[in-house]
Amino acid sequence: MARLREDRLAEFVSLLKSEGRHSVLGLDCGPGADGLLFVQSGIHFTGVDPSEEHIHSARARGLEASVAAAAALPFADSAFRSVWAVDALAGLPPEKWADVVRELGRVAEPGAPIAVVLPDPGLPEHSEGFTVLRSPD
């Protein structure tokens, strides 16, 4: 599972670099493991997570991170050049996914890539589809 996640992140970093994007919002960033990989790849990382404990851990790793919920992000419209949200939908009921995706589109600049994993309750976690959406132009 960790290898698949790192492969997904490397694929997304490659996309960002090919498009000249050098910053990313990490939604549900946890303790910051993905954030560190972005930073090591030369991508500025801003993380948010609903857990104060996770944010404390992310900050201890030197990451810029704050407490926030996925459905109500404390950022201006079009504030981010890209969004990494692979964990954002997994713990939510399907009826809330559209609201979160809409909020991600709001904080991402027009046409920005938004990486998500679309959960499928009938499949094991490692089978979930990695998708890159684009914020509305």
The first five atom37 places (N, CA, C, CB, O) and aatype in JSON, in Angstrom:
{
  "aatype": [12, 0, 1, 10, 1, 6, 3, 1, 10, 0, 6, 13, 19, 15, 10, 10, 11, 15, 6, 7, 1, 8, 15, 19, 10, 7, 10, 3, 4, 7, 14, 7, 0, 3, 7, 10, 10, 13, 19, 5, 15, 7, 9, 8, 13, 16, 7, 19, 3, 14, 15, 6, 6, 8, 9, 8, 15, 0, 1, 0, 1, 7, 10, 6, 0, 15, 19, 0, 0, 0, 0, 0, 10, 14, 13, 0, 3, 15, 0, 13, 1, 15, 19, 17, 0, 19, 3, 0, 10, 0, 7, 10, 14, 14, 6, 11, 17, 0, 3, 19, 19, 1, 6, 10, 7, 1, 19, 0, 6, 14, 7, 0, 14, 9, 0, 19, 19, 10, 14, 3, 14, 7, 10, 14, 6, 8, 15, 6, 7, 13, 16, 19, 10, 1, 15, 14, 3],
  "atom_mask": [
    [1, 1, 1, 1, 1],
    [1, 1, 1, 1, 1],
    [1, 1, 1, 1, 1],
    [1, 1, 1, 1, 1],
    [1, 1, 1, 1, 1],
    [1, 1, 1, 1, 1],
    [1, 1, 1, 1, 1],
    [1, 1, 1, 1, 1],
    [1, 1, 1, 1, 1],
    [1, 1, 1, 1, 1],
    [1, 1, 1, 1, 1],
    [1, 1, 1, 1, 1],
    [1, 1, 1, 1, 1],
    [1, 1, 1, 1, 1],
    [1, 1, 1, 1, 1],
    [1, 1, 1, 1, 1],
    [1, 1, 1, 1, 1],
    [1, 1, 1, 1, 1],
    [1, 1, 1, 1, 1],
    [1, 1, 1, 0, 1],
    [1, 1, 1, 1, 1],
    [1, 1, 1, 1, 1],
    [1, 1, 1, 1, 1],
    [1, 1, 1, 1, 1],
    [1, 1, 1, 1, 1],
    [1, 1, 1, 0, 1],
    [1, 1, 1, 1, 1],
    [1, 1, 1, 1, 1],
    [1, 1, 1, 1, 1],
    [1, 1, 1, 0, 1],
    [1, 1, 1, 1, 1],
    [1, 1, 1, 0, 1],
    [1, 1, 1, 1, 1],
    [1, 1, 1, 1, 1],
    [1, 1, 1, 0, 1],
    [1, 1, 1, 1, 1],
    [1, 1, 1, 1, 1],
    [1, 1, 1, 1, 1],
    [1, 1, 1, 1, 1],
    [1, 1, 1, 1, 1],
    [1, 1, 1, 1, 1],
    [1, 1, 1, 0, 1],
    [1, 1, 1, 1, 1],
    [1, 1, 1, 1, 1],
    [1, 1, 1, 1, 1],
    [1, 1, 1, 1, 1],
    [1, 1, 1, 0, 1],
    [1, 1, 1, 1, 1],
    [1, 1, 1, 1, 1],
    [1, 1, 1, 1, 1],
    [1, 1, 1, 1, 1],
    [1, 1, 1, 1, 1],
    [1, 1, 1, 1, 1],
    [1, 1, 1, 1, 1],
    [1, 1, 1, 1, 1],
    [1, 1, 1, 1, 1],
    [1, 1, 1, 1, 1],
    [1, 1, 1, 1, 1],
    [1, 1, 1, 1, 1],
    [1, 1, 1, 1, 1],
    [1, 1, 1, 1, 1],
    [1, 1, 1, 0, 1],
    [1, 1, 1, 1, 1],
    [1, 1, 1, 1, 1],
    [1, 1, 1, 1, 1],
    [1, 1, 1, 1, 1],
    [1, 1, 1, 1, 1],
    [1, 1, 1, 1, 1],
    [1, 1, 1, 1, 1],
    [1, 1, 1, 1, 1],
    [1, 1, 1, 1, 1],
    [1, 1, 1, 1, 1],
    [1, 1, 1, 1, 1],
    [1, 1, 1, 1, 1],
    [1, 1, 1, 1, 1],
    [1, 1, 1, 1, 1],
    [1, 1, 1, 1, 1],
    [1, 1, 1, 1, 1],
    [1, 1, 1, 1, 1],
    [1, 1, 1, 1, 1],
    [1, 1, 1, 1, 1],
    [1, 1, 1, 1, 1],
    [1, 1, 1, 1, 1],
    [1, 1, 1, 1, 1],
    [1, 1, 1, 1, 1],
    [1, 1, 1, 1, 1],
    [1, 1, 1, 1, 1],
    [1, 1, 1, 1, 1],
    [1, 1, 1, 1, 1],
    [1, 1, 1, 1, 1],
    [1, 1, 1, 0, 1],
    [1, 1, 1, 1, 1],
    [1, 1, 1, 1, 1],
    [1, 1, 1, 1, 1],
    [1, 1, 1, 1, 1],
    [1, 1, 1, 1, 1],
    [1, 1, 1, 1, 1],
    [1, 1, 1, 1, 1],
    [1, 1, 1, 1, 1],
    [1, 1, 1, 1, 1],
    [1, 1, 1, 1, 1],
    [1, 1, 1, 1, 1],
    [1, 1, 1, 1, 1],
    [1, 1, 1, 1, 1],
    [1, 1, 1, 0, 1],
    [1, 1, 1, 1, 1],
    [1, 1, 1, 1, 1],
    [1, 1, 1, 1, 1],
    [1, 1, 1, 1, 1],
    [1, 1, 1, 1, 1],
    [1, 1, 1, 0, 1],
    [1, 1, 1, 1, 1],
    [1, 1, 1, 1, 1],
    [1, 1, 1, 1, 1],
    [1, 1, 1, 1, 1],
    [1, 1, 1, 1, 1],
    [1, 1, 1, 1, 1],
    [1, 1, 1, 1, 1],
    [1, 1, 1, 1, 1],
    [1, 1, 1, 1, 1],
    [1, 1, 1, 1, 1],
    [1, 1, 1, 0, 1],
    [1, 1, 1, 1, 1],
    [1, 1, 1, 1, 1],
    [1, 1, 1, 1, 1],
    [1, 1, 1, 1, 1],
    [1, 1, 1, 1, 1],
    [1, 1, 1, 1, 1],
    [1, 1, 1, 0, 1],
    [1, 1, 1, 1, 1],
    [1, 1, 1, 1, 1],
    [1, 1, 1, 1, 1],
    [1, 1, 1, 1, 1],
    [1, 1, 1, 1, 1],
    [1, 1, 1, 1, 1],
    [1, 1, 1, 1, 1],
    [1, 1, 1, 1, 1]
  ],
  "atom_positions": [
    [[0.82, -1.2, 0.0], [0.0, 0.0, 0.0], [0.86, 1.26, 0.0], [-0.93, 0.0, 1.2], [0.57, 2.2, -0.73]],
    [[1.92, 1.29, 0.8], [2.78, 2.47, 0.86], [3.44, 2.72, -0.48], [3.85, 2.3, 1.96], [3.56, 3.87, -0.91]],
    [[3.87, 1.66, -1.15], [4.52, 1.82, -2.47], [3.54, 2.41, -3.49], [5.05, 0.45, -2.98], [3.92, 3.29, -4.26]],
    [[2.3, 1.94, -3.49], [1.28, 2.45, -4.4], [1.04, 3.94, -4.13], [-0.05, 1.65, -4.25], [0.92, 4.73, -5.06]],
    [[0.97, 4.3, -2.88], [0.76, 5.71, -2.51], [1.92, 6.56, -3.0], [0.58, 5.85, -0.98], [1.71, 7.63, -3.58]],
    [[3.14, 6.11, -2.77], [4.32, 6.85, -3.24], [4.33, 6.96, -4.75], [5.61, 6.18, -2.75], [4.73, 7.99, -5.29]],
    [[3.9, 5.91, -5.45], [3.82, 5.96, -6.91], [2.8, 6.99, -7.36], [3.47, 4.57, -7.47], [3.05, 7.74, -8.3]],
    [[1.65, 7.03, -6.7], [0.62, 8.02, -7.02], [1.16, 9.43, -6.81], [-0.65, 7.79, -6.16], [0.96, 10.32, -7.64]],
    [[1.83, 9.63, -5.69], [2.37, 10.95, -5.39], [3.44, 11.34, -6.4], [2.95, 10.98, -3.97], [3.47, 12.48, -6.86]],
    [[4.32, 10.42, -6.76], [5.36, 10.71, -7.74], [4.74, 11.05, -9.1], [6.31, 9.5, -7.88], [5.22, 11.95, -9.79]],
    [[3.68, 10.35, -9.47], [2.98, 10.64, -10.72], [2.39, 12.06, -10.68], [1.85, 9.6, -10.98], [2.46, 12.79, -11.67]],
    [[1.82, 12.44, -9.54], [1.22, 13.76, -9.41], [2.3, 14.85, -9.41], [0.39, 13.85, -8.12], [2.13, 15.88, -10.05]],
    [[3.4, 14.62, -8.72], [4.52, 15.57, -8.72], [5.02, 15.77, -10.15], [5.68, 15.08, -7.8], [5.31, 16.89, -10.56]],
    [[5.13, 14.7, -10.9], [5.57, 14.78, -12.28], [4.61, 15.65, -13.1], [5.68, 13.38, -12.9], [5.04, 16.47, -13.91]],
    [[3.31, 15.46, -12.89], [2.31, 16.29, -13.57], [2.48, 17.76, -13.19], [0.89, 15.81, -13.22], [2.47, 18.63, -14.06]],
    [[2.64, 18.03, -11.9], [2.79, 19.42, -11.45], [4.01, 20.07, -12.09], [2.91, 19.48, -9.91], [3.94, 21.2, -12.58]],
    [[5.11, 19.36, -12.09], [6.34, 19.91, -12.67], [6.19, 20.14, -14.17], [7.52, 18.98, -12.4], [6.67, 21.14, -14.69]],
    [[5.52, 19.22, -14.86], [5.34, 19.39, -16.31], [4.47, 20.6, -16.64], [4.71, 18.12, -16.91], [4.57, 21.17, -17.72]],
    [[3.61, 21.0, -15.69], [2.75, 22.15, -15.88], [3.3, 23.41, -15.22], [1.36, 21.86, -15.34], [2.65, 24.46, -15.24]],
    [[4.5, 23.32, -14.63], [5.11, 24.49, -14.0], [4.41, 24.9, -12.71], [0.0, 0.0, 0.0], [4.4, 26.08, -12.36]],
    [[3.84, 23.95, -12.01], [3.16, 24.22, -10.73], [4.1, 23.83, -9.6], [1.8, 23.43, -10.62], [4.63, 22.72, -9.57]],
    [[4.31, 24.76, -8.67], [5.3, 24.52, -7.61], [4.72, 24.62, -6.21], [6.44, 25.5, -7.76], [5.45, 24.83, -5.24]],
    [[3.4, 24.48, -6.11], [2.78, 24.49, -4.78], [1.54, 23.6, -4.8], [2.41, 25.94, -4.34], [0.92, 23.38, -5.84]],
    [[1.19, 23.09, -3.6], [0.06, 22.18, -3.49], [-0.59, 22.34, -2.12], [0.51, 20.71, -3.73], [0.09, 22.54, -1.11]],
    [[-1.91, 22.24, -2.09], [-2.66, 22.12, -0.85], [-2.84, 20.64, -0.59], [-4.05, 22.86, -0.93], [-3.33, 19.91, -1.46]],
    [[-2.46, 20.18, 0.59], [-2.65, 18.79, 1.0], [-3.84, 18.69, 1.93], [0.0, 0.0, 0.0], [-3.75, 19.12, 3.08]],
    [[-4.94, 18.14, 1.46], [-6.16, 18.01, 2.26], [-6.12, 16.71, 3.04], [-7.42, 18.08, 1.37], [-5.77, 15.67, 2.49]],
    [[-6.49, 16.76, 4.32], [-6.38, 15.61, 5.22], [-4.95, 15.1, 5.21], [-7.37, 14.48, 4.82], [-4.69, 13.93, 4.93]],
    [[-4.02, 16.01, 5.52], [-2.58, 15.74, 5.39], [-2.02, 14.8, 6.43], [-1.84, 17.02, 5.47], [-0.87, 14.36, 6.3]],
    [[-2.78, 14.47, 7.46], [-2.27, 13.58, 8.5], [-1.03, 14.17, 9.15], [0.0, 0.0, 0.0], [-0.92, 15.4, 9.23]],
    [[-0.11, 13.35, 9.6], [1.09, 13.86, 10.27], [2.15, 14.42, 9.32], [1.7, 12.76, 11.09], [3.21, 14.85, 9.77]],
    [[1.88, 14.41, 8.01], [2.77, 15.11, 7.09], [3.68, 14.26, 6.23], [0.0, 0.0, 0.0], [4.59, 14.81, 5.6]],
    [[3.5, 12.96, 6.17], [4.39, 12.11, 5.37], [4.35, 12.51, 3.89], [4.0, 10.64, 5.52], [5.4, 12.65, 3.27]],
    [[3.16, 12.7, 3.34], [3.06, 13.12, 1.94], [3.64, 14.52, 1.76], [1.6, 13.08, 1.46], [4.31, 14.8, 0.77]],
    [[3.37, 15.39, 2.71], [3.9, 16.76, 2.65], [5.41, 16.78, 2.52], [0.0, 0.0, 0.0], [5.97, 17.56, 1.75]],
    [[6.08, 15.93, 3.29], [7.55, 15.85, 3.2], [8.0, 15.4, 1.82], [8.09, 14.89, 4.26], [9.0, 15.91, 1.3]],
    [[7.29, 14.46, 1.23], [7.65, 14.0, -0.11], [7.48, 15.11, -1.14], [6.8, 12.77, -0.51], [8.29, 15.24, -2.06]],
    [[6.43, 15.92, -1.0], [6.26, 17.06, -1.9], [7.41, 18.04, -1.74], [4.92, 17.77, -1.63], [8.01, 18.48, -2.73]],
    [[7.73, 18.38, -0.5], [8.8, 19.34, -0.23], [10.13, 18.81, -0.77], [8.92, 19.62, 1.29], [10.9, 19.56, -1.38]],
    [[10.42, 17.53, -0.55], [11.65, 16.93, -1.06], [11.71, 16.95, -2.59], [11.79, 15.5, -0.56], [12.78, 16.86, -3.18]],
    [[10.54, 17.05, -3.22], [10.47, 17.12, -4.68], [10.49, 18.56, -5.2], [9.2, 16.42, -5.17], [10.41, 18.8, -6.4]],
    [[10.61, 19.51, -4.28], [10.67, 20.91, -4.68], [9.32, 21.59, -4.82], [0.0, 0.0, 0.0], [9.22, 22.65, -5.44]],
    [[8.27, 20.98, -4.26], [6.91, 21.52, -4.32], [6.56, 22.09, -2.95], [5.88, 20.43, -4.76], [6.65, 21.38, -1.95]],
    [[6.16, 23.38, -2.9], [5.73, 23.99, -1.63], [4.43, 23.31, -1.18], [5.54, 25.55, -1.77], [3.52, 23.12, -1.99]],
    [[4.36, 22.95, 0.09], [3.22, 22.21, 0.63], [2.53, 23.01, 1.72], [3.67, 20.85, 1.18], [3.18, 23.53, 2.63]],
    [[1.2, 23.12, 1.62], [0.36, 23.67, 2.68], [-0.63, 22.58, 3.03], [-0.36, 25.01, 2.24], [-1.4, 22.15, 2.18]],
    [[-0.62, 22.12, 4.28], [-1.5, 21.03, 4.67], [-2.63, 21.48, 5.59], [0.0, 0.0, 0.0], [-2.49, 22.43, 6.36]],
    [[-3.74, 20.77, 5.49], [-4.86, 20.93, 6.42], [-5.34, 19.55, 6.84], [-6.01, 21.77, 5.77], [-5.27, 18.59, 6.07]],
    [[-5.84, 19.48, 8.05], [-6.35, 18.23, 8.59], [-7.3, 18.59, 9.73], [-5.19, 17.28, 9.07], [-7.06, 19.57, 10.43]],
    [[-8.36, 17.82, 9.95], [-9.26, 18.12, 11.06], [-8.67, 17.77, 12.43], [-10.55, 17.38, 10.88], [-9.21, 18.19, 13.46]],
    [[-7.58, 17.01, 12.46], [-6.99, 16.56, 13.72], [-5.87, 17.51, 14.19], [-6.43, 15.14, 13.56], [-4.88, 17.71, 13.49]],
    [[-6.05, 18.07, 15.37], [-5.0, 18.93, 15.93], [-3.71, 18.14, 16.17], [-5.48, 19.55, 17.25], [-2.62, 18.68, 15.99]],
    [[-3.84, 16.88, 16.55], [-2.67, 16.03, 16.76], [-1.87, 15.86, 15.48], [-3.09, 14.67, 17.31], [-0.64, 15.96, 15.48]],
    [[-2.57, 15.61, 14.38], [-1.89, 15.48, 13.08], [-1.19, 16.79, 12.69], [-2.89, 15.07, 11.99], [-0.06, 16.77, 12.21]],
    [[-1.87, 17.89, 12.89], [-1.28, 19.19, 12.54], [-0.04, 19.46, 13.39], [-2.32, 20.32, 12.71], [0.95, 19.98, 12.88]],
    [[-0.09, 19.11, 14.65], [1.08, 19.28, 15.52], [2.25, 18.46, 14.97], [0.74, 18.86, 16.98], [3.39, 18.95, 14.92]],
    [[1.97, 17.22, 14.55], [3.03, 16.37, 14.0], [3.57, 16.92, 12.69], [2.51, 14.95, 13.79], [4.78, 16.91, 12.46]],
    [[2.67, 17.41, 11.82], [3.1, 17.98, 10.54], [3.98, 19.21, 10.76], [1.88, 18.35, 9.67], [5.0, 19.38, 10.1]],
    [[3.58, 20.05, 11.68], [4.38, 21.25, 11.98], [5.73, 20.88, 12.58], [3.61, 22.18, 12.95], [6.73, 21.54, 12.32]],
    [[5.75, 19.82, 13.39], [7.02, 19.37, 13.97], [7.98, 18.91, 12.89], [6.77, 18.24, 14.98], [9.2, 18.9, 13.1]],
    [[7.46, 18.52, 11.75], [8.29, 18.12, 10.6], [8.68, 19.33, 9.74], [7.54, 17.09, 9.74], [9.34, 19.19, 8.71]],
    [[8.26, 20.51, 10.19], [8.62, 21.73, 9.46], [7.64, 22.12, 8.37], [0.0, 0.0, 0.0], [7.94, 22.99, 7.55]],
    [[6.48, 21.49, 8.34], [5.5, 21.78, 7.3], [4.55, 22.9, 7.72], [4.7, 20.54, 6.96], [4.27, 23.09, 8.9]],
    [[4.08, 23.63, 6.74], [3.03, 24.63, 6.95], [1.71, 23.87, 6.99], [3.04, 25.75, 5.83], [1.33, 23.25, 5.99]],
    [[1.01, 23.91, 8.11], [-0.21, 23.13, 8.25], [-1.15, 23.78, 9.26], [0.11, 21.69, 8.66], [-0.7, 24.42, 10.21]],
    [[-2.46, 23.59, 9.05], [-3.45, 24.14, 9.97], [-4.66, 23.22, 10.06], [-3.88, 25.56, 9.53], [-4.91, 22.4, 9.18]],
    [[-5.4, 23.38, 11.15], [-6.6, 22.59, 11.39], [-7.73, 23.15, 10.53], [-6.99, 22.58, 12.9], [-8.02, 24.34, 10.58]],
    [[-8.36, 22.28, 9.75], [-9.51, 22.66, 8.93], [-10.25, 21.42, 8.46], [-9.06, 23.51, 7.72], [-9.67, 20.35, 8.32]],
    [[-11.54, 21.6, 8.23], [-12.38, 20.51, 7.71], [-12.49, 20.64, 6.19], [-13.79, 20.54, 8.37], [-12.46, 21.74, 5.65]],
    [[-12.61, 19.51, 5.52], [-12.63, 19.47, 4.05], [-13.77, 20.26, 3.44], [-12.7, 18.05, 3.59], [-13.61, 20.84, 2.36]],
    [[-14.91, 20.3, 4.1], [-16.08, 20.96, 3.51], [-16.09, 22.47, 3.73], [-17.33, 20.36, 4.08], [-16.95, 23.15, 3.17]],
    [[-15.17, 23.0, 4.53], [-15.15, 24.44, 4.81], [-13.7, 24.89, 4.99], [-15.99, 24.79, 6.09], [-13.24, 25.11, 6.11]],
    [[-12.99, 25.02, 3.89], [-11.57, 25.38, 3.95], [-11.39, 26.88, 4.16], [-10.85, 24.93, 2.67], [-12.09, 27.68, 3.54]],
    [[-10.45, 27.26, 5.03], [-10.26, 28.68, 5.38], [-9.33, 29.41, 4.4], [-9.69, 28.79, 6.78], [-8.41, 30.11, 4.82]],
    [[-9.59, 29.25, 3.11], [-8.74, 29.86, 2.09], [-9.61, 30.61, 1.09], [-7.87, 28.8, 1.38], [-10.79, 30.3, 0.9]],
    [[-9.0, 31.59, 0.45], [-9.69, 32.36, -0.58], [-9.93, 31.51, -1.82], [-8.88, 33.62, -0.94], [-9.29, 30.47, -2.02]],
    [[-10.85, 31.95, -2.64], [-11.08, 31.31, -3.93], [-9.79, 31.34, -4.73], [-12.23, 32.02, -4.71], [-9.05, 32.32, -4.7]],
    [[-9.52, 30.27, -5.45], [-8.37, 30.17, -6.36], [-7.02, 30.37, -5.68], [-8.52, 31.18, -7.48], [-6.08, 30.86, -6.3]],
    [[-6.92, 30.0, -4.41], [-5.69, 30.23, -3.64], [-4.56, 29.25, -3.95], [-6.01, 30.16, -2.18], [-3.4, 29.54, -3.65]],
    [[-4.86, 28.09, -4.55], [-3.84, 27.05, -4.73], [-3.69, 26.63, -6.19], [-4.17, 25.85, -3.88], [-4.66, 26.57, -6.94]],
    [[-2.45, 26.34, -6.56], [-2.14, 25.92, -7.93], [-2.45, 24.45, -8.18], [-0.67, 26.19, -8.24], [-2.54, 24.01, -9.32]],
    [[-2.61, 23.68, -7.08], [-2.95, 22.26, -7.2], [-3.41, 21.77, -5.83], [-1.74, 21.42, -7.72], [-3.19, 22.42, -4.81]],
    [[-4.06, 20.6, -5.82], [-4.59, 20.03, -4.58], [-4.33, 18.52, -4.57], [-6.12, 20.33, -4.43], [-4.62, 17.82, -5.54]],
    [[-3.79, 18.04, -3.46], [-3.57, 16.6, -3.21], [-4.58, 16.21, -2.13], [-2.07, 16.28, -2.75], [-4.42, 16.57, -0.97]],
    [[-5.62, 15.46, -2.52], [-6.7, 15.14, -1.6], [-7.04, 13.65, -1.65], [-7.95, 15.96, -1.92], [-8.21, 13.28, -1.64]],
    [[-6.02, 12.81, -1.7], [-6.26, 11.38, -1.87], [-6.95, 10.71, -0.68], [-4.97, 10.68, -2.13], [-7.55, 9.65, -0.83]],
    [[-6.88, 11.32, 0.5], [-7.54, 10.73, 1.67], [-8.86, 11.43, 2.01], [-6.62, 10.78, 2.87], [-9.58, 10.99, 2.91]],
    [[-9.17, 12.5, 1.32], [-10.29, 13.37, 1.7], [-11.66, 12.69, 1.63], [-10.3, 14.58, 0.83], [-12.52, 12.99, 2.45]],
    [[-11.88, 11.82, 0.68], [-13.2, 11.23, 0.49], [-13.39, 9.9, 1.2], [-13.47, 11.05, -0.96], [-14.52, 9.49, 1.46]],
    [[-12.29, 9.22, 1.52], [-12.36, 7.86, 2.04], [-13.19, 7.72, 3.31], [-10.98, 7.36, 2.31], [-13.92, 6.73, 3.45]],
    [[-13.12, 8.66, 4.22], [-13.84, 8.53, 5.48], [-15.21, 9.17, 5.48], [0.0, 0.0, 0.0], [-15.88, 9.21, 6.51]],
    [[-15.64, 9.68, 4.33], [-16.92, 10.37, 4.25], [-17.98, 9.51, 3.57], [-16.77, 11.69, 3.49], [-17.66, 8.67, 2.73]],
    [[-19.24, 9.72, 3.95], [-20.3, 9.02, 3.22], [-20.4, 9.58, 1.8], [-21.67, 9.15, 3.97], [-20.13, 10.76, 1.59]],
    [[-20.77, 8.75, 0.83], [-20.81, 9.18, -0.57], [-21.62, 10.45, -0.83], [-21.36, 8.08, -1.41], [-21.29, 11.2, -1.74]],
    [[-22.65, 10.69, -0.06], [-23.48, 11.88, -0.29], [-22.74, 13.18, 0.03], [-24.74, 11.79, 0.56], [-23.22, 14.26, -0.33]],
    [[-21.6, 13.11, 0.7], [-20.81, 14.31, 1.02], [-19.67, 14.56, 0.03], [-20.25, 14.2, 2.42], [-19.05, 15.62, 0.07]],
    [[-19.38, 13.61, -0.84], [-18.24, 13.73, -1.75], [-18.36, 14.95, -2.65], [-18.12, 12.49, -2.6], [-17.38, 15.67, -2.84]],
    [[-19.54, 15.18, -3.22], [-19.72, 16.3, -4.15], [-19.44, 17.64, -3.46], [-21.15, 16.29, -4.73], [-18.85, 18.53, -4.08]],
    [[-19.84, 17.78, -2.2], [-19.59, 19.03, -1.47], [-18.09, 19.26, -1.3], [-20.28, 19.01, -0.1], [-17.61, 20.38, -1.46]],
    [[-17.35, 18.21, -0.96], [-15.91, 18.33, -0.77], [-15.23, 18.65, -2.1], [-15.32, 17.03, -0.15], [-14.37, 19.53, -2.16]],
    [[-15.61, 17.95, -3.15], [-15.0, 18.21, -4.46], [-15.29, 19.64, -4.91], [-15.53, 17.2, -5.52], [-14.42, 20.3, -5.47]],
    [[-16.5, 20.13, -4.65], [-16.85, 21.52, -4.97], [-15.96, 22.49, -4.21], [-18.34, 21.79, -4.63], [-15.49, 23.48, -4.77]],
    [[-15.72, 22.22, -2.93], [-14.88, 23.08, -2.11], [-13.43, 23.06, -2.6], [-14.94, 22.65, -0.63], [-12.75, 24.09, -2.6]],
    [[-12.96, 21.9, -3.02], [-11.62, 21.81, -3.58], [-11.52, 22.64, -4.85], [-11.25, 20.34, -3.86], [-10.52, 23.33, -5.07]],
    [[-12.54, 22.57, -5.68], [-12.57, 23.38, -6.89], [-12.59, 24.87, -6.6], [0.0, 0.0, 0.0], [-12.05, 25.66, -7.36]],
    [[-13.21, 25.25, -5.5], [-13.27, 26.66, -5.12], [-11.89, 27.19, -4.75], [-14.24, 26.85, -3.95], [-11.52, 28.29, -5.16]],
    [[-11.12, 26.42, -3.96], [-9.81, 26.92, -3.49], [-8.69, 26.71, -4.5], [-9.44, 26.23, -2.19], [-7.61, 27.28, -4.34]],
    [[-8.94, 25.92, -5.53], [-7.93, 25.68, -6.57], [-8.11, 26.72, -7.68], [-8.05, 24.23, -7.15], [-9.23, 27.1, -8.01]],
    [[-6.99, 27.16, -8.24], [-7.09, 28.12, -9.34], [-7.73, 27.44, -10.55], [-5.69, 28.7, -9.71], [-7.71, 26.21, -10.64]],
    [[-8.3, 28.21, -11.46], [-8.95, 27.61, -12.62], [-8.03, 26.65, -13.38], [-9.44, 28.7, -13.56], [-6.89, 26.99, -13.69]],
    [[-8.55, 25.46, -13.66], [-7.8, 24.45, -14.39], [-6.78, 23.68, -13.58], [0.0, 0.0, 0.0], [-6.06, 22.85, -14.13]],
    [[-6.7, 23.94, -12.29], [-5.71, 23.28, -11.44], [-6.0, 21.79, -11.29], [-5.66, 23.95, -10.06], [-7.16, 21.4, -11.22]],
    [[-4.96, 20.96, -11.25], [-5.16, 19.53, -11.0], [-5.5, 19.27, -9.53], [-3.9, 18.73, -11.41], [-4.9, 19.85, -8.62]],
    [[-6.47, 18.4, -9.33], [-6.92, 18.01, -7.99], [-6.86, 16.48, -7.94], [-8.38, 18.56, -7.66], [-7.65, 15.81, -8.61]],
    [[-5.94, 15.93, -7.16], [-5.79, 14.48, -7.07], [-6.68, 13.93, -5.96], [-4.32, 14.09, -6.81], [-6.61, 14.37, -4.82]],
    [[-7.52, 12.98, -6.31], [-8.39, 12.31, -5.35], [-8.36, 10.81, -5.61], [-9.85, 12.86, -5.42], [-8.0, 10.36, -6.7]],
    [[-8.75, 10.07, -4.61], [-9.01, 8.64, -4.78], [-10.5, 8.48, -4.57], [-8.15, 7.73, -3.78], [-11.03, 8.82, -3.51]],
    [[-11.16, 7.95, -5.58], [-12.6, 7.75, -5.49], [-12.86, 6.4, -4.85], [-13.27, 7.84, -6.89], [-12.64, 5.36, -5.48]],
    [[-13.31, 6.39, -3.6], [-13.53, 5.12, -2.89], [-14.62, 4.29, -3.56], [-13.89, 5.38, -1.42], [-15.6, 4.83, -4.08]],
    [[-14.43, 3.0, -3.53], [-15.44, 2.06, -4.02], [-15.66, 1.06, -2.91], [-14.99, 1.36, -5.37], [-14.81, 0.21, -2.65]],
    [[-16.82, 1.16, -2.24], [-17.07, 0.28, -1.08], [-16.96, -1.2, -1.39], [-18.43, 0.56, -0.53], [-16.76, -2.0, -0.48]],
    [[-17.1, -1.6, -2.66], [-17.04, -3.01, -3.01], [-15.64, -3.53, -3.3], [0.0, 0.0, 0.0], [-15.47, -4.72, -3.57]],
    [[-14.64, -2.65, -3.25], [-13.28, -3.06, -3.58], [-12.35, -2.86, -2.39], [-12.76, -2.28, -4.78], [-12.61, -2.01, -1.54]],
    [[-11.26, -3.64, -2.32], [-10.27, -3.4, -1.27], [-9.64, -2.02, -1.48], [-9.17, -4.5, -1.26], [-9.64, -1.51, -2.6]],
    [[-9.11, -1.44, -0.43], [-8.58, -0.07, -0.48], [-7.54, 0.11, -1.59], [-7.96, 0.3, 0.86], [-7.55, 1.13, -2.28]],
    [[-6.65, -0.84, -1.77], [-5.59, -0.69, -2.77], [-6.12, -0.72, -4.2], [-4.57, -1.79, -2.59], [-5.37, -0.42, -5.14]],
    [[-7.4, -1.06, -4.4], [-7.97, -1.11, -5.73], [-8.65, 0.2, -6.12], [-8.97, -2.24, -5.82], [-9.11, 0.34, -7.26]],
    [[-8.72, 1.15, -5.21], [-9.44, 2.37, -5.48], [-8.77, 3.16, -6.6], [-9.54, 3.22, -4.23], [-7.55, 3.15, -6.74]],
    [[-9.59, 3.82, -7.39], [-9.09, 4.55, -8.54], [-8.5, 5.9, -8.21], [0.0, 0.0, 0.0], [-9.14, 6.73, -7.57]],
    [[-7.27, 6.12, -8.63], [-6.59, 7.4, -8.49], [-7.02, 8.26, -9.67], [-5.02, 7.24, -8.43], [-6.87, 7.85, -10.82]],
    [[-7.55, 9.44, -9.39], [-8.08, 10.3, -10.43], [-7.55, 11.71, -10.25], [-9.62, 10.3, -10.42], [-7.42, 12.19, -9.13]],
    [[-7.24, 12.37, -11.34], [-6.89, 13.78, -11.29], [-8.02, 14.55, -11.96], [-5.51, 14.07, -11.97], [-8.23, 14.46, -13.17]],
    [[-8.74, 15.31, -11.14], [-9.8, 16.17, -11.63], [-9.19, 17.52, -11.96], [-10.95, 16.32, -10.6], [-8.03, 17.77, -11.62]],
    [[-9.93, 18.38, -12.61], [-9.5, 19.75, -12.88], [-10.53, 20.7, -12.3], [-9.3, 20.01, -14.4], [-11.73, 20.47, -12.45]],
    [[-10.06, 21.76, -11.64], [-11.0, 22.76, -11.12], [-11.63, 23.47, -12.31], [-10.29, 23.76, -10.17], [-11.03, 23.55, -13.38]],
    [[-12.84, 23.99, -12.11], [-13.54, 24.66, -13.23], [-12.77, 25.89, -13.73], [-14.96, 25.07, -12.81], [-12.18, 26.63, -12.94]],
    [[-12.79, 26.08, -15.04], [-12.16, 27.27, -15.63], [-13.04, 28.49, -15.48], [-11.84, 27.05, -17.1], [-12.67, 29.58, -15.91]]
  ]
}
